[in-house]
Amino acid sequence: MDGRNQSVVSEFVLLGLCHSWNIQLLLLMSFFVLYLIIVSGNIGIVILIITDSHLHSPMYFFLANLSFVDMWLSSVTTPKMITDFLRENKTISFGGCMCQILFVHFVGGGEMVLLVIMAYDRYVAICKPLQYSTIMSLQKCIGLVVTSWTIGFVHAMSQMIAIVQLPFCGPRDIDSFFCDIPLVIKLACMDSYNLEILMNGDSGILAMTCFILLLISYTYILLTVQQSSKTGASKALSTCTAHITVVVLFFGPCIFIYVWPLSITWMDKFLAVFYSVITPLLNPAIYTLRNKEMKNAMKRFRSYYRDSNVNV
């Protein structure tokens, strides 16, 4: 196929979550409120960790980065979805579609690696407490975070190099609320079966590798501490429960989208919403409600704010 036919499609049509106007208005209000909570909640965690000296430790350094990543991941797709509820023609330019694919996989891939890093941090803290400050130095923590971003970027670019060169000359309807690789590949004017397997395999390998490493890490933590004392095992379980909950909520949808795709339209949309909206929403709640130090930090922040108002 010659180059003139490869760029015929200048925009795609997003079919969204539903077609009923009344339901779209309800979804508009719901997702607008949820997005405000996501942004304010994650920004609140970042500010709290930066301003409270009691939270200046590797665990909370990684948590602040996770909150930033969650906020960014949701911001790639949610604002566009909200504005599309008000539009009859839900279109997205070719460049905008490619940008969504790039940033979803860049940020999503980085978050997968970051969750593995957080599991490693908990392993060192619980299994090697005397060496913790030496092993998890500030320089190493920064290096680990940079590594997560680098892997996410390499993963995203490996996908983009293949996708951006595909010939799009016919169908342009994407049955979702944002552009994602499996749906966009199907619109290419060529036999895309092998490429679809390759792209899903690329994402699947990253997701499954990180997920297996996380399972091994947390299993090793619990088994190691259980051998020491039941009290220690209980403490370790309490410390890791929040992390494990976030891992399951994040990796569950990713695995079913890229590793074992269900190919059921309503289920794919539900998983996409869960991945891009619900998980970033739940992470702040999970880490703050189950974390005593975060609760104390919020109390200190409220007390400081109250005292400042009184002095004024």
N, C-alpha and C positions, 0 to 999 in steps of 0.2 A: 504494500500500500504506500503510495507516494506521500511526501510530507504535507502536500496541500490538504489532504483529507484528515490529517491527524489532529487538527485543532478547530474543527468545525463547531464543537460544543463550547460555548463561552461561559455558560452557567448551568447549574443543576437545579432541579426542583426538589425541595425537601417536603415529603408528604406529611411529616409530623407524627404526633402521637394518635390523633383522631381527626374526624371530619365534622363532628357536631359542634356548632358554634357555642351552644350553652356549656358543653363540657370544656371547650377550649377556654372560655371565660373563667370557669372554675379552676382549671389548671393554671391559667395565667396568674390568678391571685395566689394560689398555693405555692407555685414555684418561685414567684417573686418574694414571698415571705421567707421561704426556705433559703433562697439565695442570700437574702439580707442576713439571715442567721449564720449561714456558712461564712460569709465575709467577716461579719462582726465577731463571731466566735473565734475564728482562726487568727484574726488580727489581735483580738484580746489575749490569746495565748502567747503570741509572739511578743507583744508589749510587756506582758506580765513576766515572761522569762528574761527579757532584756533588762527590765527595771529592778527586779527583785534579786538581790545578791545571793539569797538562799538557794536560788535555782540556777546558779552559774556552775553547772556540772555537765559532763558529757551527755548524760541521759536527756536533760532538758534542752541542751544544744541541738540534739537530734530531733527532739519533739518540736522545737521551734521551726526547724527546717521542714518537718513533716506537715506542720500547719500551713506553712507558706506554699508547699507543693500542692496540698489539698485545695487551697483557695485558688491557685492558678489552674489546676485541673478542672475545677468546676467552672471557672471563668472562661475557659476555651469554648464551651458548648452552651452553658445555661443562659447567658444573656441573649444569644441569638435565638434560642428556643423560646424565651419569654416574648421577645419582640415579634416573633413569627406568629404567635397566637393572635396578634392584632392585624395580621396581614392576610389578604386573600391569596396572593401569589407569594409563596414561601420559597424564594429563589436564593441561591448563593453563587457567587462568581466562581469561575474555575480556580482562580488564585486563592480565594477565600476557602474553598473546599480543600485545596492542597495544604493551606496553612493549618486548618483544623486537624488534618491527618498528621501533619508534622508535630504540632504541639501536643496533641493527645498522646502520641507514642513517645515523644521526648519526655514529657512530664510523667506519664504513666510508667515508662520504663525506669526512669530515675527513682520513682517512689518504690517500685519493687525492690531495687537494690538498697534503698535507704532502710526499708523494713528489715532486710537481712543484716544491715549494719547495726540497727537497733537491737536485734537479737544477739549479735556478737557482743555488744556493749553489756547487755544483761548477763551473758555468759561470763564475761570477765569479772563483772561486779559481784556475782553470786558464787562463782567457782574459784576465783582468784582474787579475793578482796584485798589482800595485802599488796598485791602488785597492780591494783586497779589504777591508781593515780599515775604510775609510771607507764603502764601500757597505753592507757587512754589519755595521752597528753593532748593539749590543745592543738598542737601541730598535726598530730595523727588524726584527730577528729576532723579538722578542716580538710586534710588529705582524703579521708574517707567520703566526706560529703562531695568533694570535687570529683571523686571517682564515680559516685552515683550519678552525678550530672553528666559526666563524660560517657558512661555506658548508655544512659538514656539517649544522649545525642547521637551516638554511633548507631544505636538501634533504630532511631527515627530516620536517620539519613539513609540507612540501608533499605528502608521501606520506600522512602521518597524517590530514590534514584530509579527504582523500577516503576513506580506508579506514575510519575510525572511524564514519562516517555510513552505511556500507553495511548493508542489512537482512540479518541472519543468522537464519534461521528453520527450517532443515532440516538438511542434512548438516553434520557437524562433525568428520570424520576428516581429518587433515592427514598425508599420507604423507611425513613427514620427521621429524627430531629437534628442529626448532624452527620457529617461525612465520616465514614469509617471505611477502612480498607476492603473488607469482604464485600460491602455493598457497592463501592465504587468500581472495583475490579470487574464485577458482573456487567457493567455498562460499557466496557471496552469493546471495540469492533474487531474482535479477534477471539480465538479459542483461549480462554483465560483459566482453564481448569488447572493446569500445571502451575501457573503463576499463583493462583489462589492458594493451592496447597503449600507452595514455597513461602508465601507471605504469612499465612497462618502458622506455618511451622516455625518461622523466625520468631514471631511473637510467642508462640507456644513453648518453644525451647527456653526463652528467657523467663517466662512465667513459671514453668514447671521446675526449672533449675533453682530459682529463688524460693519457690514454695517448698521444695524438698530440703533445701539448706535450712529453711526456717523450722521445718518439722524436726530435723535432726538436732538443731541447736536447742530448741525448747525441750525436747525429749531428754537430751543429754543433761541439761540444767536440772530438770526435775529428778532424774535418776541419781545424779551425783549428790544432790543435796539430801535426798531421801536416805541415802546410805549414811549420812552424818547424823541426822536427828529428825524426828517427826515435826518438831517445832520449826526447824529450818526448812523442811519441805513445805510446810504450810505458808511460811513467809515467802518462799520462792514462788509458790503457786499464786499467792495474792499479788506479788509484784508483776508476774508475767501474764496474768489473766487479761489485763487490758491490751497488752501487745498481741496476744493470741487472738483475741476478739477482732481487733483491727485487721490482722492478717487474713482471717477467714472471710470477713466482710469484703475485703479488697480483692483477694485472689479468687474467691468463688465465681463472681461474674466473669472475670478475665478468662478463667479456664473454660467456662462454658461458651464464651464468645469465640475464642481462638483455638483451643485444644480440642474440645468436643462440641462443635457448633450444633445447636439443636435444629436450626433451620425452621423455627416456628416464629412467624413475624411478631406476634404479640409478646412472646417470651423474650425474643431478642431486644425488643424495645424496653421491656421491663428491666432486663439485665443492664442495658445501656444507661437507663435512668439511675439504677442502683449504683452503678460504677461511677457515674459522673456527678451525681447529686446526693444520694443518700449516704454513701460512705464518707465524703467530705463533711457532711452534716453531723454524722454520728461520732467521728473521731474526737472533736473537742469535748463532746459530752462524756464519752468513754474515759478519756484521760483526766478530765477534771473531777467527775463524780466518783471515780474509783481511786483517785490519787490524793492522799492525805496532804502531801506537801503543796500540791496545787491549790487545795482548799484553803490551807493556811495562808498561802500567798495572796489569794483573793481576799481573805479577811484582812490581811495587813494592808492591802491596797485600798480597801474600803475605809479602813480606819484612818489611813493617811489622808485620803480624799476628804473625809469628814472633818478631821482636825484642821486641814487647810482651809476649809469653808468657814469653820468657827473662828479661826484666827483672822480671816478677812473681814 
